[in-house]
């Protein structure tokens, strides 16, 4: 693609989205010399409860809890984190948001872009749609690897048939470290106890796997260019 920087851009809706969906894959990419850049639409302001289980309604307080958790997670893989300034539950595919993603695409010129699937909860679907619009706006839509991630099958993500299974067995404990940075969301270690990666691993004949859907059909040539699928080239540590 002619880019000198091996940047990866991950665009998500809330803190903890990418860690749970693709934390293992991000770790594997980072060990292969890719710089992980995460752009989060909101600070997850409506997803925090106090010690009594009541939702914290002051969005500034809730956001001030979740943002440091997100920064702790990105520091583990020495990545870069930016927020778009949207409000949890009020994320829409508007022009301002698309222009923000466009700015980061042009700045980073990533070789791989990950975002959220369009048949999902509204915040996730909006982020996926605005990312594709931004890719079109930059002219990068045809010459980047673009993948959708799965965020909780049946509960959030629906009609998601994976194209890629990434074996993350060797880095799964490190992925759990990313997840556990989000203390406000992980009461009783509930996020670390989810079995979805194990289920995908059974299908892929490994212990733990993460899954992705390509924006493009899986072909050996596209528009006269031979393709290289980075996710299939990731070695186990």
C-alpha positions in Angstrom: 0.0 0.0 0.0 3.0 2.3 0.1 2.5 3.4 3.7 5.7 3.7 5.8 3.9 3.4 9.2 2.3 0.1 10.2 -0.6 1.7 11.9 -3.8 -0.1 13.0 -6.9 2.0 13.7 -9.7 0.6 15.9 -12.9 2.6 16.0 -15.3 1.7 18.8 -18.3 3.2 20.7 -17.3 2.7 24.4 -14.3 2.0 26.6 -13.9 -1.8 26.9 -15.3 -2.6 23.5 -12.0 -3.4 21.7 -10.5 -5.2 24.7 -13.3 -7.7 24.8 -13.9 -8.0 21.1 -10.3 -8.1 19.8 -7.8 -7.6 22.7 -5.9 -10.8 21.8 -5.6 -9.8 18.1 -4.4 -6.3 19.1 -1.7 -7.9 21.3 -0.6 -10.2 18.4 -0.5 -7.3 16.0 1.5 -5.1 18.4 4.1 -7.9 18.8 4.5 -7.9 15.0 5.5 -4.2 14.9 2.0 -2.7 14.3 1.1 0.5 16.3 -2.4 0.2 17.8 -4.4 3.4 17.6 -7.9 3.4 19.3 -10.6 6.0 18.7 -13.5 5.7 21.0 -16.7 7.7 20.4 -17.8 8.1 24.0 -16.5 7.7 27.5 -19.2 5.1 28.4 -20.9 7.7 30.6 -24.1 5.6 31.0 -22.4 2.4 32.0 -21.3 2.9 35.6 -22.9 1.9 38.8 -22.1 2.7 42.4 -21.4 0.2 45.2 -25.1 -0.3 45.8 -25.7 -1.1 42.1 -27.4 2.2 41.2 -26.5 3.8 37.9 -24.4 6.9 38.3 -26.4 9.6 36.6 -23.8 12.4 36.6 -22.2 11.8 33.2 -19.1 13.8 34.1 -18.4 11.6 37.1 -19.1 8.4 35.2 -16.9 9.4 32.4 -14.1 10.4 34.7 -14.2 6.8 36.1 -14.1 5.1 32.7 -11.6 7.2 30.9 -8.6 6.3 33.2 -9.6 2.6 32.8 -9.4 2.9 29.1 -6.0 4.6 29.3 -4.7 1.9 31.6 -5.7 -0.7 29.0 -4.1 1.0 26.0 -0.9 1.6 28.0 -0.4 -2.2 28.3 0.2 -2.5 24.5 1.8 0.9 24.2 -0.9 2.2 21.9 -2.5 5.5 21.4 -6.0 6.4 22.6 -8.3 9.3 21.5 -11.9 10.1 22.3 -14.4 11.6 19.9 -16.4 13.4 22.6 -19.8 11.8 21.9 -22.1 10.8 24.8 -22.9 7.2 25.6 -26.3 6.4 24.2 -26.3 9.4 21.9 -23.9 8.2 19.2 -25.1 8.9 15.7 -23.5 8.7 12.3 -23.4 12.5 11.9 -21.0 14.6 9.7 -18.9 15.8 12.6 -18.2 12.2 13.7 -17.4 11.1 10.2 -15.1 14.1 9.8 -13.3 13.2 13.0 -12.6 9.6 11.9 -11.6 11.0 8.5 -9.0 13.2 10.2 -7.4 10.2 12.0 -7.5 8.1 8.8 -5.6 10.7 6.9 -3.2 11.3 9.8 -2.4 7.7 10.5 -2.8 6.1 7.1 -3.5 2.7 8.7 -3.0 -0.5 6.9 -5.8 -2.2 8.9 -9.0 -0.7 10.2 -11.3 -2.5 12.7 -14.7 -1.2 13.6 -18.1 -2.4 14.9 -20.7 -4.5 13.0 -23.8 -2.7 11.6 -26.4 -5.2 13.0 -25.8 -4.4 16.6 -26.9 -2.1 19.4 -27.4 1.5 18.1 -24.2 3.0 19.4 -22.1 0.2 17.9 -24.0 0.2 14.5 -23.5 4.0 14.3 -19.8 3.7 14.8 -19.5 1.0 12.1 -21.5 3.1 9.6 -19.5 6.3 10.2 -16.2 4.4 9.9 -17.2 3.1 6.4 -18.3 6.5 5.4 -15.0 8.0 6.5 -13.1 5.4 4.6 -15.0 6.3 1.5 -14.4 10.0 2.2 -10.7 9.4 2.3 -10.5 7.2 -0.8 -9.1 4.4 1.4 -12.1 2.1 1.1 -10.6 -0.1 -1.6 -7.0 -0.5 -0.4 -7.1 -1.2 3.3 -8.0 -4.3 5.2 -11.3 -3.5 6.9 -12.8 -5.8 9.5 -15.8 -5.8 11.8 -15.6 -7.2 15.3 -18.1 -9.2 17.3 -19.4 -7.6 20.5 -21.4 -10.3 22.4 -23.3 -12.6 20.1 -27.1 -12.5 20.5 -26.9 -9.9 23.2 -25.5 -7.2 21.0 -24.1 -8.4 17.7 -26.5 -10.3 15.4 -26.3 -11.9 12.0 -22.6 -12.1 12.2 -20.9 -14.8 10.2 -17.1 -14.6 10.6 -14.6 -14.7 7.8 -11.6 -14.9 10.1 -10.8 -16.9 13.2 -7.6 -15.6 15.0 -6.1 -18.0 17.5 -5.4 -15.9 20.6 -4.7 -18.9 22.9 -1.1 -17.9 23.6 -2.0 -14.3 24.6 -5.4 -14.9 26.2 -4.1 -14.2 29.8 -2.8 -10.9 28.4 -6.2 -10.2 26.9 -7.7 -10.7 30.4 -5.3 -8.1 31.7 -6.8 -5.6 29.3 -10.3 -6.5 30.3 -9.5 -6.3 34.0 -8.4 -2.7 33.6 -12.1 -1.9 33.3 -12.9 -2.3 37.0 -16.2 -0.5 36.8 -17.5 -3.0 34.2 -16.0 -6.1 35.6 -17.6 -6.6 39.0 -17.1 -10.2 40.1 -14.7 -10.6 37.2 -17.7 -11.3 35.1 -16.2 -10.1 31.8 -13.2 -12.3 32.3 -15.5 -15.3 32.7 -17.3 -15.0 29.3 -16.9 -18.2 27.2 -17.4 -16.8 23.7 -13.7 -17.0 22.8 -13.6 -20.6 24.0 -16.7 -21.4 21.8 -15.0 -19.8 18.8 -11.8 -21.8 19.6 -13.7 -25.0 19.5 -14.8 -24.2 15.9 -11.2 -23.2 15.0 -9.7 -26.2 16.8 -7.8 -24.1 19.3 -8.3 -23.1 22.9 -9.4 -19.4 22.4 -10.2 -17.5 19.2 -11.5 -14.1 18.2 -13.6 -13.6 15.1 -13.9 -11.0 12.4 -15.9 -10.3 9.2 -14.2 -8.6 6.3 -15.9 -5.6 4.7 -14.9 -7.1 1.3 -15.5 -10.5 -0.2 -12.7 -13.0 0.4 -10.9 -13.1 -3.0 -7.3 -13.7 -4.1 -7.2 -10.6 -6.3 -9.2 -7.4 -6.0 -9.1 -4.7 -8.7 -6.0 -6.1 -10.2 -4.0 -6.3 -6.9 -3.0 -9.5 -5.1 -4.1 -9.3 -1.5 -2.3 -10.1 1.7 -4.5 -10.8 4.7 -2.5 -9.8 7.7 -4.8 -11.6 10.2 -4.0 -14.9 8.6 -0.3 -14.2 8.8 -0.2 -13.6 12.6 2.1 -16.1 14.3 1.4 -17.5 17.7 3.8 -16.1 20.4 
